[in-house]
Amino acid sequence: MNSNDLTKHLPEGVSWMRAAVSSIPIVGSALDHLLFDKSDAIRLRNLEAALAAISEQVKNTDQAKIDKEWFETEEALAAFKVMADKVSYEPDKQKVEAMGRIIATCGNTEHSKDAKKLSVVEHLSKLSGVQIKLLAAVSRTAAKAKKISGGDIEQTPTAIWISDIITTLRSGPTFWPGTMKVDEELEILESYNTVRRIQLLGPSEPGYLVTSIGKLAASYVRTAGL
């Protein structure tokens, strides 16, 4: 029997995969439907939403601030590719819209010559929609000096204090569903090197600084109006 005869008896790729998925106990049928029937529709829906956000952002931007030439560059193609990869199966609709608006912002004259924009897009793509807007809130909260004493040692650090961040958030608008656990969300931002918690003497409320990449990313988020 030659190799051509053998291939006749091998299962076709997708059919074999569907059979394997369907055989998973309890959830196999639902997972099969999701992977092989719904996934393309989800991808197209998310890409349409991202493109609609780009269109809306460009439409609402002063034409004098749009660098049309940037949208013809390889960098623009790379930025769109990152966006498409990140939003295709993204369940966070707020993030899908935010990423579209940020991509449009890359072509704003304020950012179009920035050589770091792809790093910014990659960085923001790791965050949720809520975390992107939280970064904007943190970045517009003023840092303040505060005297802290610990025994016979005293320090006066300048930081963005969590109480001031909460005040900024309460001033609105609300962009999170239910109750946001601010300390947990800030911890996630810290894990991505977006903010940095400062070391303090003794018990004190947490204080943060926005990192260099965090400041750069926040500038794009602000330009996008997020």
C-alpha positions as CSV (number, residue, x, y, z in Angstrom):
1,M,0.0,0.0,0.0
2,N,1.5,3.3,-1.0
3,S,1.3,6.6,0.9
4,N,-1.6,7.9,-1.2
5,D,-3.6,4.8,-0.2
6,L,-2.9,5.5,3.5
7,T,-4.1,9.1,3.4
8,K,-7.6,7.9,2.4
9,H,-7.9,6.2,5.8
10,L,-6.7,9.2,7.9
11,P,-9.4,11.5,9.4
12,E,-9.8,14.9,7.8
13,G,-8.2,17.6,10.0
14,V,-11.3,19.6,11.1
15,S,-13.5,16.5,11.3
16,W,-11.1,14.8,13.6
17,M,-10.7,17.9,15.7
18,R,-14.5,18.3,16.0
19,A,-14.9,14.7,17.0
20,A,-12.2,15.1,19.7
21,V,-13.8,18.2,21.1
22,S,-17.3,16.7,21.0
23,S,-16.0,13.7,23.0
24,I,-15.1,15.9,26.0
25,P,-17.4,15.0,28.8
26,I,-20.3,17.3,29.7
27,V,-19.1,20.4,27.9
28,G,-18.0,18.8,24.6
29,S,-21.1,19.8,22.6
30,A,-21.1,23.4,23.8
31,L,-17.4,23.8,23.2
32,D,-17.7,22.3,19.7
33,H,-20.4,24.8,18.8
34,L,-18.3,27.7,20.2
35,L,-15.1,26.8,18.4
36,F,-16.4,25.7,15.1
37,D,-19.7,27.5,14.6
38,K,-19.5,30.7,16.6
39,S,-15.9,31.7,16.6
40,D,-15.8,33.4,13.2
41,A,-18.9,35.4,14.0
42,I,-17.4,36.6,17.3
43,R,-14.2,37.6,15.5
44,L,-16.0,39.5,12.8
45,R,-18.3,41.2,15.3
46,N,-15.4,42.4,17.4
47,L,-13.4,43.6,14.4
48,E,-16.4,45.6,13.2
49,A,-16.8,47.1,16.6
50,A,-13.1,48.1,16.7
51,L,-13.3,49.6,13.2
52,A,-16.5,51.5,14.2
53,A,-14.6,53.0,17.1
54,I,-11.7,54.0,14.8
55,S,-14.2,55.7,12.5
56,E,-15.9,57.5,15.4
57,Q,-12.6,58.7,16.8
58,V,-11.4,60.0,13.5
59,K,-14.7,61.7,12.8
60,N,-14.6,63.5,16.2
61,T,-11.0,64.7,15.8
62,D,-10.0,68.0,14.3
63,Q,-8.9,67.2,10.7
64,A,-5.9,69.4,11.2
65,K,-4.7,67.0,13.9
66,I,-5.0,63.9,11.7
67,D,-1.7,62.7,10.0
68,K,-3.2,61.1,6.9
69,E,0.2,60.0,5.7
70,W,0.7,57.9,8.9
71,F,-2.3,55.7,7.9
72,E,-0.4,54.7,4.7
73,T,2.7,53.5,6.6
74,E,4.0,50.0,7.6
75,E,3.8,51.1,11.2
76,A,0.0,51.7,10.8
77,L,-0.3,48.3,9.3
78,A,1.6,46.8,12.3
79,A,-0.6,48.7,14.7
80,F,-3.8,47.5,13.0
81,K,-2.4,43.9,13.1
82,V,-1.8,44.1,16.8
83,M,-5.3,45.5,17.3
84,A,-6.9,42.7,15.2
85,D,-5.0,40.0,17.0
86,K,-5.9,41.4,20.5
87,V,-9.6,42.1,19.9
88,S,-10.6,39.2,17.7
89,Y,-11.9,37.0,20.5
90,E,-11.9,39.6,23.3
91,P,-15.0,39.3,25.5
92,D,-14.5,42.8,27.1
93,K,-16.5,45.0,24.7
94,Q,-15.2,48.2,26.5
95,K,-11.7,47.1,25.7
96,V,-12.5,46.4,22.0
97,E,-13.8,50.0,21.7
98,A,-10.9,51.4,23.6
99,M,-8.3,49.6,21.4
100,G,-10.0,50.9,18.3
101,R,-9.9,54.5,19.6
102,I,-6.3,54.1,20.6
103,I,-5.3,52.9,17.2
104,A,-7.0,56.0,15.6
105,T,-5.1,58.1,18.1
106,C,-1.8,56.7,16.8
107,G,-2.5,58.8,13.7
108,N,-3.0,61.9,15.6
109,T,-0.3,64.5,15.0
110,E,0.5,64.5,18.7
111,H,1.6,60.8,18.5
112,S,2.2,59.9,14.8
113,K,5.9,60.6,15.0
114,D,6.3,58.7,18.3
115,A,8.6,55.7,17.6
116,K,7.3,54.0,20.8
117,K,3.6,53.8,19.7
118,L,3.7,50.1,18.9
119,S,5.0,49.4,22.4
120,V,2.2,51.6,23.8
121,V,-0.4,49.6,21.8
122,E,1.1,46.3,23.0
123,H,1.2,47.6,26.6
124,L,-2.4,48.8,26.6
125,S,-3.6,45.6,24.9
126,K,-2.7,43.7,28.1
127,L,-5.1,45.8,30.2
128,S,-8.9,45.4,30.5
129,G,-11.2,48.2,29.5
130,V,-11.7,49.2,33.1
131,Q,-7.9,49.2,33.7
132,I,-7.3,51.4,30.7
133,K,-9.7,54.0,32.0
134,L,-8.4,53.6,35.6
135,L,-4.9,54.5,34.2
136,A,-6.4,57.7,32.8
137,A,-8.0,58.5,36.2
138,V,-4.7,57.8,38.0
139,S,-2.7,59.9,35.6
140,R,-5.0,63.0,36.0
141,T,-4.9,62.7,39.9
142,A,-2.3,65.1,41.3
143,A,0.6,63.7,43.3
144,K,0.9,65.2,46.8
145,A,3.6,65.3,49.5
146,K,2.6,63.7,52.8
147,K,4.6,63.5,56.0
148,I,4.8,60.0,57.5
149,S,6.4,59.1,60.8
150,G,7.6,55.7,61.9
151,G,9.1,55.8,65.3
152,D,12.1,58.1,65.3
153,I,12.1,58.2,61.4
154,E,10.2,60.5,59.3
155,Q,9.6,60.7,55.5
156,T,7.7,63.1,53.3
157,P,7.1,61.1,50.0
158,T,5.3,62.6,47.0
159,A,2.8,60.2,45.5
160,I,-0.6,59.7,44.0
161,W,-2.5,58.6,47.1
162,I,-5.3,56.0,46.8
163,S,-7.7,58.2,48.6
164,D,-7.2,60.9,46.0
165,I,-7.6,58.3,43.2
166,I,-10.9,57.3,44.7
167,T,-12.0,60.9,44.9
168,T,-11.2,61.2,41.2
169,L,-13.2,58.1,40.4
170,R,-16.2,59.3,42.4
171,S,-16.2,62.6,40.5
172,G,-17.3,60.5,37.5
173,P,-18.2,59.3,35.1
174,T,-18.6,55.7,36.2
175,F,-16.9,53.3,33.8
176,W,-17.0,50.0,35.7
177,P,-19.8,47.5,36.3
178,G,-20.9,46.8,39.9
179,T,-18.2,47.6,42.5
180,M,-14.6,48.1,41.5
181,K,-11.9,46.9,43.9
182,V,-9.5,49.7,43.4
183,D,-6.6,48.2,45.3
184,E,-6.8,45.0,43.2
185,E,-7.0,46.8,39.9
186,L,-4.0,49.0,40.9
187,E,-2.1,45.8,41.8
188,I,-2.8,44.5,38.3
189,L,-1.6,47.8,36.8
190,E,1.5,47.5,39.0
191,S,2.1,43.9,37.7
192,Y,2.3,45.3,34.2
193,N,4.7,48.1,35.2
194,T,2.1,50.8,34.5
195,V,2.2,52.1,38.1
196,R,4.6,51.6,40.9
197,R,3.7,51.5,44.6
198,I,6.1,53.4,46.7
199,Q,7.7,52.0,49.9
200,L,6.5,53.7,53.1
201,L,7.4,53.7,56.8
202,G,4.9,51.8,59.0
203,P,1.2,51.7,58.3
204,S,-0.1,54.2,55.7
205,E,-2.5,54.4,52.9
206,P,-0.9,53.2,49.6
207,G,0.8,55.7,47.4
208,Y,1.6,55.3,43.7
209,L,3.7,56.7,40.9
210,V,3.0,56.3,37.2
211,T,5.9,54.7,35.4
212,S,7.5,56.0,32.2
213,I,5.5,53.5,30.0
214,G,2.5,54.3,32.1
215,K,2.7,58.0,31.4
216,L,3.2,57.4,27.7
217,A,0.3,55.0,27.5
218,A,-1.9,57.5,29.5
219,S,-1.1,60.2,27.0
220,Y,-2.6,58.1,24.3
221,V,-5.6,57.2,26.4
222,R,-6.2,60.9,27.2
223,T,-6.0,61.8,23.5
224,A,-8.5,59.1,22.7
225,G,-10.8,60.7,25.3
226,L,-11.1,57.5,27.4
